[in-house]
Amino acid sequence: MAVPRPRAVAHAWPLGWQVRVGARGRRSARDRVARLRRRGPNILQCALAGTLAWALARYALGHEQPFFAPVAAVVALGQAYEGRLRRTAEVVVGVAVGVGVGELLVSQLGSGVWQLALVVALSMSLAVLLDAGQLLVTQAGVQAAIVTALAAPVTTGVDRWVDALVGGSVALAVAALLPTAPLQRPRRLAASATAELAELLAEASLAARDADGRRARAALERARTDQGAYEALGPAADEALAGLRLSPFRHRHRPGLVRVRDLAVPLDRGVRNVRVLLRRLSVAAQSGEALPAELGGLLDDLAVLTTQLSEAVLEARRDDDVLLDLAEVGRRAGALADGPLGLSAAVCVGQVRSTVVDLLQVGGWSDAQSLAAVPPVR
């Protein structure tokens, strides 16, 4: 008698779970590719600087194995964008201190376990006495450890110290003459900050329509904690401007970069105004205060226009149609404010008007133009 084959058991996981996992995997892959595109220029700079530093030390100075030249160049440039010139200078000095102290002590004491501990400790201590930052102190210790741990040095101590200086100097030159995307990164940050503001306004619109205090509080918490683009915009623009001052090839970017840097002020004010708006929406929902029916529509229109404004910021263009529509939202909010309103409603409408002024300035209007477009309430 044939034994019946067991029927296949259906997979315990629901199909929706598989779809979500697949979508998450695709998003993760896209994010990684996008990250590679963003960092690609910096990676190419590291490759160029390391190769150039090795070639200079090998062929111009005649060092047989200039190990520290490409190491210092690549470590100095690294992956960091913020304060790049300052960080590069710190790495150069840290490498020089670590290699110099390491070579001096190893030549006198030899290499071994206790020598390694002594060299690393003394190198880092000297860096601290120089009033150095953490990056310089760390590099001093790392390079001292490498010098001590290399069993059979081919070059002399002076050669390796010179190689480190060559690599660091090449890194400084590359960082100054070929700044990574001097205008694109600050502009991307400004566009991202504007897009984040649009998302907060969209949440405020839903909270106002549904009297949903929980949604308003969640959006408020997000506005308080998720400020990466706003906080990075000013330092990124200042760093790019510092790089442009040392680069003879990129001065044409300076006016646009200054304009992008100046967007940090109205964007910061806009976020603060939306925080107050979300807080008041939460209070109104909790206390049962009535809000004007038109408020949700105003916030929805404002969110859509802010999204369009973020696209214009990213593309470095002024969209007058969007600015005129924003001014119209401000006038509609002013008309709403002329009627009888409770405390929460008056605060919400006032924050809409203030946010419109901020967004008009982000879009390219002057302070006077933006204020005139949203006249005071009678």
C-alpha positions as CSV (number, residue, x, y, z in Angstrom):
1,M,0.0,0.0,0.0
2,A,1.4,3.3,-1.1
3,V,2.0,5.8,1.6
4,P,0.4,9.1,0.7
5,R,2.8,12.0,0.3
6,P,2.2,14.7,2.8
7,R,0.7,17.9,1.5
8,A,2.8,21.0,1.4
9,V,2.3,23.1,4.4
10,A,1.5,26.7,3.7
11,H,4.1,29.2,4.7
12,A,3.3,30.6,8.1
13,W,4.3,34.2,7.2
14,P,1.6,36.3,5.5
15,L,2.2,37.6,2.0
16,G,2.1,41.1,3.2
17,W,5.2,40.5,5.3
18,Q,7.1,39.2,2.3
19,V,6.0,42.3,0.3
20,R,7.2,44.6,3.0
21,V,10.5,42.8,3.4
22,G,11.1,43.0,-0.4
23,A,10.2,46.7,-0.5
24,R,12.5,47.4,2.4
25,G,15.3,45.6,0.7
26,R,14.8,47.6,-2.5
27,R,14.8,50.8,-0.5
28,S,17.9,49.8,1.3
29,A,19.7,49.0,-2.0
30,R,18.6,52.4,-3.5
31,D,19.8,54.2,-0.3
32,R,23.2,52.5,-0.6
33,V,23.5,53.4,-4.3
34,A,22.5,57.0,-3.5
35,R,25.1,57.1,-0.7
36,L,27.8,55.9,-3.0
37,R,26.8,58.6,-5.5
38,R,27.1,61.3,-2.8
39,R,30.4,60.0,-1.6
40,G,31.8,59.1,-5.0
41,P,33.7,62.4,-5.6
42,N,35.3,62.1,-2.1
43,I,36.4,58.5,-2.8
44,L,37.9,59.6,-6.1
45,Q,39.8,62.4,-4.3
46,C,41.2,59.9,-1.7
47,A,42.4,57.6,-4.5
48,L,43.9,60.6,-6.4
49,A,45.6,62.0,-3.3
50,G,46.9,58.6,-2.1
51,T,48.4,57.8,-5.5
52,L,49.9,61.3,-6.0
53,A,51.4,61.3,-2.5
54,W,53.0,57.8,-3.1
55,A,54.4,59.0,-6.5
56,L,55.9,62.1,-5.0
57,A,57.6,60.3,-2.2
58,R,58.7,57.4,-4.4
59,Y,60.0,59.2,-7.5
60,A,60.6,62.8,-6.3
61,L,62.2,62.0,-3.0
62,G,63.5,58.5,-3.9
63,H,62.0,56.6,-0.9
64,E,61.8,52.9,-1.7
65,Q,58.6,52.1,0.2
66,P,56.8,55.4,1.1
67,F,54.1,53.6,3.1
68,F,53.0,56.6,5.2
69,A,52.5,59.0,2.3
70,P,49.4,57.4,0.8
71,V,48.2,56.4,4.3
72,A,48.4,60.0,5.6
73,A,46.7,61.3,2.5
74,V,43.7,58.9,2.5
75,V,43.2,59.1,6.3
76,A,43.4,62.9,6.1
77,L,40.7,63.2,3.4
78,G,38.6,60.3,4.7
79,Q,34.9,60.4,4.4
80,A,34.1,63.4,6.5
81,Y,32.6,66.6,4.9
82,E,32.1,68.8,7.9
83,G,35.1,71.0,8.8
84,R,37.1,69.2,6.1
85,L,40.1,71.5,6.0
86,R,40.4,71.7,9.8
87,R,40.1,67.9,10.1
88,T,42.7,67.4,7.4
89,A,45.1,69.7,9.2
90,E,44.5,67.9,12.4
91,V,45.3,64.5,10.8
92,V,48.4,65.9,9.2
93,V,49.8,67.1,12.6
94,G,48.6,63.9,14.3
95,V,50.4,61.7,11.8
96,A,53.6,63.8,12.1
97,V,53.5,63.6,15.9
98,G,52.9,59.9,16.0
99,V,55.5,59.0,13.3
100,G,58.1,61.4,14.8
101,V,57.7,60.2,18.4
102,G,57.5,56.6,17.3
103,E,60.6,56.6,15.2
104,L,62.6,58.5,17.9
105,L,61.7,56.1,20.7
106,V,61.9,52.9,18.6
107,S,65.4,53.9,17.4
108,Q,66.5,54.2,21.0
109,L,64.5,51.5,22.7
110,G,63.7,49.0,20.0
111,S,60.2,47.4,19.5
112,G,58.2,45.2,21.7
113,V,55.2,45.0,23.9
114,W,56.2,47.6,26.5
115,Q,57.7,49.8,23.9
116,L,54.4,49.9,22.0
117,A,52.5,50.9,25.1
118,L,55.0,53.6,25.9
119,V,55.1,55.0,22.4
120,V,51.4,55.2,22.0
121,A,50.9,56.8,25.5
122,L,53.7,59.4,24.9
123,S,52.4,60.3,21.4
124,M,48.9,60.8,22.6
125,S,50.0,62.7,25.7
126,L,52.1,65.1,23.5
127,A,49.1,65.7,21.3
128,V,47.0,66.6,24.3
129,L,49.7,69.0,25.6
130,L,49.5,70.7,22.2
131,D,45.9,71.4,23.0
132,A,44.7,69.2,20.1
133,G,41.3,67.9,19.3
134,Q,40.3,64.3,19.6
135,L,41.0,63.5,16.0
136,L,44.6,64.7,16.2
137,V,45.1,62.8,19.5
138,T,43.8,59.6,18.0
139,Q,45.9,59.9,14.8
140,A,49.0,60.5,16.9
141,G,48.4,57.2,18.8
142,V,47.5,55.2,15.7
143,Q,50.5,56.3,13.7
144,A,52.8,55.7,16.6
145,A,51.4,52.2,17.0
146,I,52.0,51.5,13.3
147,V,55.6,52.7,13.4
148,T,56.3,50.6,16.5
149,A,54.6,47.5,15.2
150,L,56.3,47.5,11.8
151,A,58.9,44.7,12.3
152,A,61.4,45.5,9.6
153,P,61.4,49.1,8.5
154,V,63.0,49.6,5.1
155,T,63.2,53.4,5.3
156,T,64.8,55.6,7.9
157,G,62.8,57.4,10.6
158,V,63.3,60.7,8.9
159,D,62.0,59.3,5.6
160,R,58.8,58.0,7.1
161,W,58.2,61.2,8.9
162,V,58.7,63.1,5.6
163,D,56.4,60.6,3.9
164,A,53.7,61.4,6.4
165,L,54.1,65.1,5.8
166,V,54.0,64.6,2.0
167,G,50.8,62.7,2.3
168,G,49.2,65.2,4.5
169,S,50.3,68.1,2.4
170,V,48.9,66.5,-0.7
171,A,45.6,65.9,1.1
172,L,45.5,69.6,2.1
173,A,46.1,70.6,-1.4
174,V,43.4,68.3,-2.8
175,A,40.9,69.4,-0.1
176,A,41.6,73.1,-1.0
177,L,41.8,72.9,-4.7
178,L,39.2,70.3,-5.4
179,P,36.5,70.8,-2.7
180,T,33.9,68.1,-2.9
181,A,30.7,69.5,-4.5
182,P,31.1,73.0,-3.0
183,L,27.6,74.1,-3.8
184,Q,25.6,70.9,-4.1
185,R,25.7,69.6,-0.6
186,P,24.5,72.8,1.1
187,R,21.8,73.2,-1.5
188,R,20.7,69.6,-0.9
189,L,20.5,70.2,2.8
190,A,18.5,73.4,2.2
191,A,16.1,71.5,0.0
192,S,15.9,68.6,2.5
193,A,15.1,71.0,5.3
194,T,12.4,72.7,3.2
195,A,10.9,69.2,2.4
196,E,10.9,68.3,6.1
197,L,9.0,71.5,6.8
198,A,6.5,70.5,4.2
199,E,5.9,67.1,5.8
200,L,5.4,68.8,9.2
201,L,2.8,71.1,7.6
202,A,1.0,68.1,6.0
203,E,0.8,66.5,9.5
204,A,-0.5,69.7,10.9
205,S,-3.2,69.8,8.3
206,L,-4.4,66.3,9.2
207,A,-4.3,67.1,12.9
208,A,-6.3,70.3,12.3
209,R,-9.0,68.5,10.2
210,D,-9.4,65.6,12.6
211,A,-8.8,67.4,15.8
212,D,-6.1,64.8,16.4
213,G,-4.0,65.8,19.3
214,R,-1.9,62.7,19.2
215,R,-0.9,63.3,15.6
216,A,0.0,66.9,16.4
217,R,2.2,65.8,19.4
218,A,3.9,63.1,17.4
219,A,4.7,65.7,14.6
220,L,5.9,68.2,17.3
221,E,8.3,65.5,18.8
222,R,9.6,64.9,15.3
223,A,10.2,68.6,14.7
224,R,12.1,68.8,18.0
225,T,14.4,65.7,17.4
226,D,14.8,65.5,13.6
227,Q,16.8,68.6,12.8
228,G,19.7,67.1,10.9
229,A,19.4,69.1,7.7
230,Y,18.7,72.4,9.6
231,E,21.7,72.0,11.9
232,A,24.1,70.9,9.1
233,L,23.2,73.6,6.6
234,G,25.1,76.5,8.2
235,P,28.4,74.5,8.9
236,A,28.3,72.9,5.5
237,A,27.9,76.2,3.7
238,D,30.7,77.8,5.8
239,E,33.0,74.9,5.1
240,A,32.3,75.1,1.4
241,L,33.0,78.9,1.5
242,A,36.3,78.2,3.3
243,G,37.3,75.8,0.6
244,L,36.3,78.2,-2.2
245,R,38.5,80.9,-0.7
246,L,41.5,78.6,-1.2
247,S,40.4,77.3,-4.7
248,P,41.2,79.5,-7.7
249,F,38.8,77.5,-9.9
250,R,35.6,77.7,-8.0
251,H,35.0,81.4,-7.1
252,R,32.1,81.6,-9.4
253,H,30.1,79.4,-7.0
254,R,30.5,81.9,-4.1
255,P,27.4,84.1,-4.7
256,G,25.1,81.1,-5.0
257,L,26.7,79.5,-1.9
258,V,26.2,82.7,0.1
259,R,22.5,82.7,-0.9
260,V,22.1,79.1,0.2
261,R,23.8,79.8,3.5
262,D,21.4,82.7,4.1
263,L,18.5,80.3,3.8
264,A,19.3,78.9,7.2
265,V,17.7,81.8,9.0
266,P,14.2,81.8,7.5
267,L,14.2,78.0,7.5
268,D,15.0,78.0,11.2
269,R,12.2,80.6,11.9
270,G,9.8,78.5,9.8
271,V,10.5,75.4,11.8
272,R,10.0,77.3,15.1
273,N,6.7,78.7,13.8
274,V,5.4,75.3,12.8
275,R,6.4,73.9,16.3
276,V,4.3,76.5,17.9
277,L,1.5,75.7,15.5
278,L,1.7,72.0,16.3
279,R,1.8,72.6,20.0
280,R,-1.3,74.8,19.8
281,L,-3.1,72.2,17.7
282,S,-2.4,69.6,20.4
283,V,-3.7,72.0,23.1
284,A,-6.9,72.7,21.1
285,A,-7.6,69.0,20.6
286,Q,-7.0,68.3,24.3
287,S,-9.3,71.1,25.5
288,G,-11.9,70.7,22.8
289,E,-11.5,74.2,21.4
290,A,-13.1,74.7,18.0
291,L,-10.8,75.6,15.1
292,P,-11.9,77.2,11.8
293,A,-12.9,74.7,9.2
294,E,-10.7,76.5,6.7
295,L,-7.5,76.0,8.7
296,G,-7.0,72.4,7.5
297,G,-7.2,73.6,3.8
298,L,-4.8,76.4,4.4
299,L,-2.3,74.1,5.9
300,D,-2.8,71.5,3.2
301,D,-2.1,74.2,0.5
302,L,0.9,75.4,2.4
303,A,2.3,71.9,2.6
304,V,1.9,71.4,-1.1
305,L,3.5,74.7,-2.0
306,T,6.4,74.1,0.4
307,T,7.1,70.8,-1.3
308,Q,7.2,72.6,-4.6
309,L,9.5,75.2,-3.1
310,S,11.9,72.5,-1.9
311,E,12.2,71.4,-5.5
312,A,13.0,74.9,-6.7
313,V,15.6,75.3,-4.0
314,L,17.3,72.0,-5.1
315,E,17.3,73.1,-8.7
316,A,18.7,76.6,-7.8
317,R,15.8,78.4,-9.4
318,R,13.2,81.0,-8.3
319,D,9.6,79.8,-8.9
320,D,7.5,83.0,-8.9
321,D,4.3,81.0,-9.4
322,V,4.9,79.2,-6.1
323,L,5.8,82.5,-4.4
324,L,2.6,84.2,-5.6
325,D,0.5,81.2,-4.4
326,L,2.3,81.4,-1.1
327,A,1.4,85.0,-0.8
328,E,-2.2,84.2,-1.6
329,V,-2.2,81.6,1.3
330,G,-1.0,84.4,3.5
331,R,-3.8,86.7,2.4
332,R,-6.4,84.0,3.0
333,A,-5.0,83.5,6.5
334,G,-5.2,87.2,7.1
335,A,-8.8,87.3,6.0
336,L,-9.5,84.4,8.4
337,A,-7.8,86.2,11.2
338,D,-10.1,89.2,10.7
339,G,-13.1,87.2,12.0
340,P,-13.9,86.2,15.6
341,L,-11.4,83.5,16.7
342,G,-10.6,81.8,20.0
343,L,-7.1,81.8,21.5
344,S,-5.9,78.5,19.9
345,A,-7.4,79.4,16.5
346,A,-5.8,82.9,16.6
347,V,-2.4,81.4,17.4
348,C,-2.7,78.8,14.6
349,V,-3.7,81.4,12.0
350,G,-0.9,83.7,13.2
351,Q,1.7,80.9,12.8
352,V,0.5,80.2,9.3
353,R,1.0,83.8,8.4
354,S,4.4,83.9,9.9
355,T,5.4,80.7,8.2
356,V,4.3,82.1,4.8
357,V,6.6,85.1,5.4
358,D,9.5,82.7,6.1
359,L,8.9,80.6,3.1
360,L,8.7,83.6,0.8
361,Q,12.2,84.5,2.0
362,V,13.4,81.0,1.4
363,G,12.0,81.3,-2.2
364,G,14.0,84.5,-2.9
365,W,11.8,87.4,-1.9
366,S,13.4,90.1,0.3
367,D,12.2,90.7,3.9
368,A,10.3,93.8,2.8
369,Q,8.6,92.0,-0.1
370,S,7.7,89.0,2.1
371,L,6.2,91.2,4.9
372,A,4.3,93.3,2.4
373,A,2.7,90.2,0.8
374,V,1.2,89.3,4.2
375,P,-0.4,92.5,5.4
376,P,-1.1,93.0,9.2
377,V,-4.5,92.0,10.5
378,R,-6.9,95.0,10.9
